[in-house]
Amino acid sequence: MSGLARLSVNQMTVRQLSIPELVEGCLELGVPGVGLWREPVRAYGLDATARAVRDAGLAVTTLCRGGFLTAIDPGERARALDDNRAAVDEAAALGTDTLVLVSGGLPPGSKDLHGARERIADALGELGPYAASRGVRLAVEPLHPMYAADRCVVSTLAQALDLAERFPADQVGVTVDTYHLWWDDTAPAQIARAGAGGRIHGFQLADWVTPLPEGVLVGRGQLGDGSVDFRVWRGLVEAAGYTGAIEVELFNEGLWARDGREVLAETAARFAEHAG
């Protein structure tokens, strides 16, 4: 299939596939990259996963996810930092230079968004040098504002860059995800800002479809099913200097209920049609 040279399929898109099935399916379709998640990698085995993708010649474009860095309690904060250091080590072992961070929501009982963001900055100051020493970059991902309370107090690309720019670009950058940013008319200018600073460390695609499901977490649409113009977004990041992988990351119960190889093939075809 033509037009797939930049495609990476995030493991969550076809989470029903085992790691060997994902690797085999990508090879058959000519998909050159995969984005991996820590939980299924640990279940299969870190070394076994690294060997499977390496032997297949696949690029691991990102590891998801680190983050959840907003805790106030010192013990919780220390555990979060330890977990993120472990995530950095896992990314290095898998051969990816990018660990995606979902920053975390408000701690229980708190309404202080600014304080939560400052605790993220404090954590990045500790984690950035460690990640760089392992050849890994931290990529702060802003999530749609509907997740601000419980999952991610960083809701816009401007907020993500305000955090990232406190640190060297080889330590901390951002992930641009269409699902979370497509609505924001300031995003094009912020993408240019990110590109000028060398801080676009990841680019992910998912479509916006309504109605959203209960809980909203698993509402990401297959490419072409919703409201996002992916070629416009690809043009924006490329104009900003981004030349890396373009990762399709879908959380969708309907897709997960189908045959995973069929969904993988559909995803590659939709990428070629709408974003290739």
Summary of the structure (lengths in Angstrom):
residues: 276
radius of gyration: 17.5
end to end distance: 10.6
largest distance: 51.4
contacts: 972
relative contact order: 0.15
helix: 47%
strand: 18%
